[in-house]
Amino acid sequence: MIKIQQNISLAPYTTFKIGGPARFFCEVKSEDELMEALNYARNNKLEFFVLGGGSNILVSDDGFKGLVIKIKNQISKCKMTMQSEKCLVECWAGENLANLVKFSAENNLSGLEWAAGIPGTIGGAARGNAGAFGLCMADAVESVKIFNASDNSNIIYDENQKSKIKNQNYNSKLKIIDNKNCKFGYRTSTFKESNNLIITSVILRLQKGDKAEIEAKAKENIKKRVEKQPKGFSAGSFFKNPAVKNEEIRRQFETDTGLKCKDDKIPAGWLIEEIGFLGKKVGRVQVSENHGNFVINLGGGKAEDVVILASLIKQKVREKFHIQLIEEVQFVGF
């Protein structure tokens, strides 16, 4: 049985530590509890938002007027199935990525070392096709189990009915989506395009490897991440890296950095540095002084300040480079 709470501040549940209250709030740790929460939203005609680890989102200062369903982090009962050299690992969407990377290493499974140090949950990572060091979730996902909340026939549980009716109907509405139908793209997927497609679990395709090598690679990636990314409260990378067709801009980037453009993409952080916005402040939020694509909450920051700062960044980048930056961060409650 889930507990519905009211007027719960969402700031502590996000890595940005910004945002107003949820009118209604609950935590779920199973598919049955998720069903119960969705049923509550439907019966009370409430909008809902499914919250994972709280990274890559910015919550409005006014909060969220409907029901926030927090997918509770927990040590999952990961299910492993061996198929020749391939190992399939199924885990609950609320599983913390750090726990999953550790679980993989402990079981001599390679394929998630790149995710070491990334905050959030496996469900959120699949939804946003999280990635690092040239790899992403699309490379590791075998399939995803989802619940489509847009289908009216999905929400059929009546609290006055017997639980067996609920379970029979609910289980028939869960669907498995294979990798190619997830429509993974750069920091997106079919699930990110529709809030009604709720990930309940993810099946990963990993490979057998050497435990010591896996752990060493994961530690190396964590070290790189700590050295590269600024400290402080943030949502992670704020803007997507844009594909740039202008060869002159690409050459300027490669000359300045000694790096090569991959798929014509230029780091948004470099563009922001070029407009002189490192350290730029609005209220109590600031562009990091050493990484242009990180907006930091200095303490007491407001979502309004973040929106104003992001708007200024987009305007200046557009004026100088004729490039339109697009937020990677999802806006909630706006």
N, C-alpha and C positions, 0 to 999 in steps of 0.2 A: 504494500500500500504506500503510495507516494504521499509526501507532505507538501501541500500547497502553501507557500508563504507569500506575504504581501510587502510591497515597498522595500525590496532588498537592493541595496547598492550594488551595482555591477562593476564598479571600479576595481574592487579587490579580485575579481574573477578574470581580469584582463592583464596582459603583460604591460599595457600602456598605463594602467592604474588611473584611468580617466573614464568618466561616465556617470550618469544619473541612475536612478532606481528602476528596477523592473516592477511593474504594477503587480504581477504575479510571478512566482519563481518556484521551481522544484528541481530536484536532482534525481536522475534515473541511473540505474546500474544494470538494467537488463532490458530485453525487448518487450517483455510484459509490462514493465514500468513505463517504458516509452509509449506503448500503446495507451496506457491509462492516462498519461499526460496529454497525449494528442486528443484523446476522447474528452478530457476536461476542457481543452481549448475549443473543440468543436461544439460541445454542449453549451458553452458560455459565449459562443461567437467571438472568440479572441484570436487575434493574430498570434503566431508563435514564432520563436526564434530558437534554433538549436545551437547551444554553445558548447564548444569543445574545450581546448586548452586556453583559449582567450588571446592567442597571438593573432596577428594580422587583422585585427578589428579595431574600429574606433566607435565607441558608444556615445550617443548624443548626451549633452548635459541634461537634457530632459528625460533621459532614460528610455525605456521601452514600454509602451502602453499595454502590451499584451502579456503573454506567458513566455518566459524564458525557461527553456528546458536544458538544464546543465547535464551533459553526458559525463557522469562521474568517472574520474580517473581511478583505476584500481589495477592491482596485479592480476592480469587476466589468466584464465586457464587456456593458454594457447594450445591449439590442437595441431600436431605435426603428422603429416602423411608423406612417406617416402615414395617417389616414383623414379626409379633408376637413380641418376645423380641429382635429380631435382627434388627439392623438399618443399611441400606446401605447408604454410603456417597460417592458421586462421586465428584472428584475434578480435576482441570486442573493440568497437570504434573508439571507446573512451580510453583505450590503453595509451599510456604515456610513451612517446617515441623513445625517450631515454631508456625506459624499461625494456622496450622491444629490441633496441640495439644490444643491450646487455644480455637479454635472453638468447639472441642470435649467436653472440660470441660464445656463450656458455654451452651452446649446442653445436658448435663448430659450423655455423651457417654463415656464408658470405653473401653480400648483396645489399646490406644496409649500412655499411661503414660510413658512407657519405652523409648519412642522417645524424651521425653522432653530434650532439650539441644543439640540434634544432629543437626549439621548444614546441609544445603542443601535443596533440594526440594523433594517432594513426588515421582516425576518421577525417580529421581536419587536414592532415597532410595529403590524403588521397583526394579530398574535395578540391583543394587548391593546387594539386600536382606539385607539391613542394619539391625543391631540388637544391643541389649544391655540387660544386666540383665537377660539373658536366653531366651529372646523373640526376634522376628525378623519380618520383613515385611510379610514373608510367613504365619505368624499366623493371620495377619489382612487383607490380600488382598482377596477379593472375585473374582475380575477379573480385567483385564487391557485392555484398548483400545489402539491399535497400528496401525501404518502405516508402511507397508513393502516397503522400498525404493529400494529394490533390484529387484523388479518386474518392468520391463520396461513399462508395461502397466499402472503402477501407475501414472507415470508422463505424464499427457496428457493435462494439461492446457496450452493452447497457448494464450499469452497475446492479440493476435489479435482476439481471439474468444470471444463469448459472455459469461458473467459470469455464465449464467444458465447451459451452457455445462460443465464448470469447476465444478460446484457444484454437478451436477448429477453424473459425473464420479468419482469425488473425494470421495463423500460420500459412493459410492459403494465399495471403496477400504479400508475403515476403518474396522478393525476386532476386535472382542472381544475375548480375550484369558482368559479362566477360570484358577483358581488357579493351578490345577493339571498339566495343560499344560504350565505353566510358567517355569517349571523345576527349581524351587527354590532349591538352595543348599547353602552350607556355603559361604556367601558373593558373591553369583553368581546367575544367572538366564539365561534363554534362551536369554534374551535381552542383557545381558552383553557379551554373546558369539558372538553376531552379531550386528555391528553398524547400520545395515540397518533396524533393528526392532526398530522403534522410538515410545516410549510411549507418547501418547497424553493426556490420562487421566487415573485415577486409581479409582476403586470402592472398598471401604473398608467395611469390615464387623465388626461392633462395637456392643456393648451391652449397654443397659440402666443401669445407675449406679447413685450413689449419687455424686452430684457436689462437695461437700466439700471433700469427700474422694478422688475423682479423682484429684482435685487440690493439695491436700496434698501429694499424691503419686508422682505427677509430680514434685513438688517442692523438694521432698526428692531425686528424681533421679537426678535433676539438681545439687543439693548440692553434691551428690556423684561424679558426673562427674567433677565438679569444683575442688573438693578435690583431685581426682585421676589423672586428666589429666593436663599436663603442659600448661602454658600460652605461647603465642607466635604464630607466623605464621607457620602453619603446614598443611599437607593434611589429618590429622587424623591418625589412626593406619596405619603404613606403610606396615607391613607384615601381612599375614594371620597367625593365630595360627595353627601350624602344628599338625597333628595327629602323635603321637609317639608310636611305638610298643615296643620299648626298655623299659622293666620293671624297669631296674636299674635307668634310667633317670627319669622315672615317680615317682619312690620312692624318688629320690633325691629332685625333685620339691616339692612333698607333705611334706617331712620332713622339707625342708627349709622354706616353706611358710605356712604350716598348712592347705593348701587348697587341695581339691580333684580334680583329673583330670576328666573332663567331656568329654565323647566320645573319650577318649585317647588323647585329645588335651592339649598341654602345651602352655601357653602364650609365644608368640614370644619375648615379652619384657623381660621375665625371662631369656631366652636363651641369649639374647643380654647383659643383666647384667652379666651373668656368664662368658662371654668372656672379660669382663672388658671394655666394650665400652660406659658406661654411660659418657656423656660429651665429647665423641670423636668428634673432629672437622675436617672438610675438607673445606678450604676456609671459607666462611661465613655461613655454615650450620653445625649443631651440633646435635648429639644424645642428647635428653633431659637428664639432670642430675638426674632426678627422675623417668623417665619412658622410658625404653629401646626401646619401639616400636613407639616412636615419634621422627621424625626428624624435627628440628626447623630451620627456616630461621631467622638468627640473624639480617637480614637487608642487602640487597644487595647480597643475596645468588644467586647462579647460578644452573641451572638444572644439568650442568656437575658435579658440586660438589656433588649434591645429588646422582647422578648415581655412582660416585666413592665411596662415603661413603656406599651406599647400597651394592655395589659389595664387599667391604672389610668386611662388616657385614656377608654377605652370605658365604664368603670364610672362615672366622674364625669359624662360627657356624658349617659349614660342617666339618672343620678339627677337632673340639673338640667333636662334638656330632654325626657326620655323618647324619645330618639332612639338607635337602635342603629347605631353606626358599623361599616362593613365595610372591611376592609383591601383596598387596591388592590395592595399588595405581595404577591407569591406566596411562600409558605413552602416551602423545599426541604429535605428530609432530616429533617423533624420526625415 
